[in-house]
Amino acid sequence: MDRVKEQQESVIVLINRFAKIKPAFGEIETQAIVDTQHNHYQVMSVGWDKEERVHDCIMHIDIKDGKVWIQSNATDVDIAQELLEDGLTKEE
């Protein structure tokens, strides 16, 4: 398996794990956005909290030129460390 495929698998497992978490308030859906063709991965919260529209990016990761880019992380989890523990290197 080539390295980008391994990176994709690690990122997808992480994204899907966070997408399973449902907020404790509102009618909010958590979505995993996985685009392996363009190497864009996101966790989004969409829906309603009372009368307020919710549309937030919880996590955004890209793979560019053989490197994993954490574009945004609105969690309290060190996702870089989790990716390292899953086998990615600091150079990636």
C-alpha positions as a Markdown table, in Angstrom:
| # | Residue | x | y | z |
|---|---|---|---|---|
| 1 | Met | 0.0 | 0.0 | 0.0 |
| 2 | Asp | 1.4 | 3.4 | -0.9 |
| 3 | Arg | 1.9 | 6.0 | 1.8 |
| 4 | Val | -0.9 | 8.3 | 0.8 |
| 5 | Lys | -3.4 | 5.4 | 1.1 |
| 6 | Glu | -2.0 | 4.7 | 4.6 |
| 7 | Gln | -2.4 | 8.4 | 5.5 |
| 8 | Gln | -5.9 | 8.4 | 4.1 |
| 9 | Glu | -6.9 | 5.4 | 6.2 |
| 10 | Ser | -5.6 | 7.0 | 9.4 |
| 11 | Val | -7.4 | 10.3 | 8.8 |
| 12 | Ile | -10.6 | 8.6 | 7.8 |
| 13 | Val | -10.7 | 6.5 | 11.0 |
| 14 | Leu | -10.1 | 9.7 | 13.0 |
| 15 | Ile | -12.8 | 11.6 | 11.1 |
| 16 | Asn | -15.3 | 8.9 | 11.4 |
| 17 | Arg | -14.7 | 8.5 | 15.2 |
| 18 | Phe | -15.4 | 12.2 | 15.8 |
| 19 | Ala | -18.4 | 12.2 | 13.4 |
| 20 | Lys | -20.1 | 9.6 | 15.7 |
| 21 | Ile | -20.2 | 12.2 | 18.6 |
| 22 | Lys | -23.6 | 13.9 | 18.8 |
| 23 | Pro | -23.9 | 17.2 | 20.5 |
| 24 | Ala | -26.0 | 17.1 | 23.8 |
| 25 | Phe | -28.2 | 20.0 | 22.7 |
| 26 | Gly | -30.3 | 21.0 | 19.7 |
| 27 | Glu | -31.3 | 19.0 | 16.6 |
| 28 | Ile | -27.7 | 18.8 | 15.3 |
| 29 | Glu | -26.3 | 16.2 | 13.0 |
| 30 | Thr | -22.6 | 15.5 | 12.9 |
| 31 | Gln | -21.3 | 14.6 | 9.5 |
| 32 | Ala | -18.1 | 13.1 | 8.2 |
| 33 | Ile | -17.0 | 14.6 | 4.9 |
| 34 | Val | -14.5 | 12.3 | 3.2 |
| 35 | Asp | -13.2 | 13.2 | -0.3 |
| 36 | Thr | -10.4 | 10.7 | -1.1 |
| 37 | Gln | -10.1 | 12.0 | -4.7 |
| 38 | His | -9.0 | 15.5 | -3.6 |
| 39 | Asn | -7.8 | 14.5 | -0.1 |
| 40 | His | -10.1 | 16.7 | 2.0 |
| 41 | Tyr | -11.6 | 15.4 | 5.2 |
| 42 | Gln | -13.9 | 17.3 | 7.6 |
| 43 | Val | -16.3 | 16.8 | 10.5 |
| 44 | Met | -19.2 | 19.2 | 10.4 |
| 45 | Ser | -22.1 | 20.0 | 12.7 |
| 46 | Val | -25.3 | 21.0 | 11.0 |
| 47 | Gly | -28.8 | 21.6 | 12.2 |
| 48 | Trp | -30.7 | 23.8 | 14.6 |
| 49 | Asp | -30.2 | 24.8 | 18.3 |
| 50 | Lys | -33.6 | 26.2 | 19.2 |
| 51 | Glu | -34.1 | 28.9 | 16.5 |
| 52 | Glu | -30.4 | 29.3 | 15.7 |
| 53 | Arg | -28.9 | 27.6 | 12.6 |
| 54 | Val | -25.8 | 25.6 | 13.3 |
| 55 | His | -23.2 | 25.0 | 10.6 |
| 56 | Asp | -19.7 | 24.5 | 12.1 |
| 57 | Cys | -16.5 | 22.9 | 11.0 |
| 58 | Ile | -15.3 | 20.8 | 13.9 |
| 59 | Met | -12.3 | 19.3 | 12.2 |
| 60 | His | -10.6 | 19.8 | 8.8 |
| 61 | Ile | -7.7 | 17.8 | 7.6 |
| 62 | Asp | -6.1 | 17.8 | 4.1 |
| 63 | Ile | -3.4 | 15.6 | 2.6 |
| 64 | Lys | -1.1 | 17.6 | 0.3 |
| 65 | Asp | 2.2 | 16.6 | -1.3 |
| 66 | Gly | 2.5 | 13.5 | 1.0 |
| 67 | Lys | 1.9 | 15.5 | 4.2 |
| 68 | Val | -1.1 | 15.6 | 6.5 |
| 69 | Trp | -2.3 | 19.2 | 7.1 |
| 70 | Ile | -4.5 | 19.8 | 10.2 |
| 71 | Gln | -6.3 | 22.9 | 8.9 |
| 72 | Ser | -8.7 | 23.2 | 11.8 |
| 73 | Asn | -9.4 | 21.4 | 15.1 |
| 74 | Ala | -12.2 | 22.8 | 17.3 |
| 75 | Thr | -11.9 | 19.9 | 19.7 |
| 76 | Asp | -9.9 | 19.6 | 22.9 |
| 77 | Val | -8.1 | 16.5 | 21.6 |
| 78 | Asp | -4.6 | 16.6 | 20.2 |
| 79 | Ile | -5.4 | 15.0 | 16.9 |
| 80 | Ala | -1.8 | 15.4 | 15.7 |
| 81 | Gln | -0.7 | 13.1 | 18.6 |
| 82 | Glu | -3.4 | 10.6 | 17.7 |
| 83 | Leu | -2.2 | 10.5 | 14.1 |
| 84 | Leu | 1.3 | 9.9 | 15.3 |
| 85 | Glu | 0.2 | 7.1 | 17.5 |
| 86 | Asp | -1.6 | 5.6 | 14.5 |
| 87 | Gly | 1.7 | 5.4 | 12.6 |
| 88 | Leu | 2.2 | 8.8 | 10.9 |
| 89 | Thr | 5.6 | 10.4 | 11.3 |
| 90 | Lys | 6.3 | 14.0 | 12.4 |
| 91 | Glu | 7.6 | 14.7 | 8.9 |
| 92 | Glu | 4.2 | 13.9 | 7.5 |
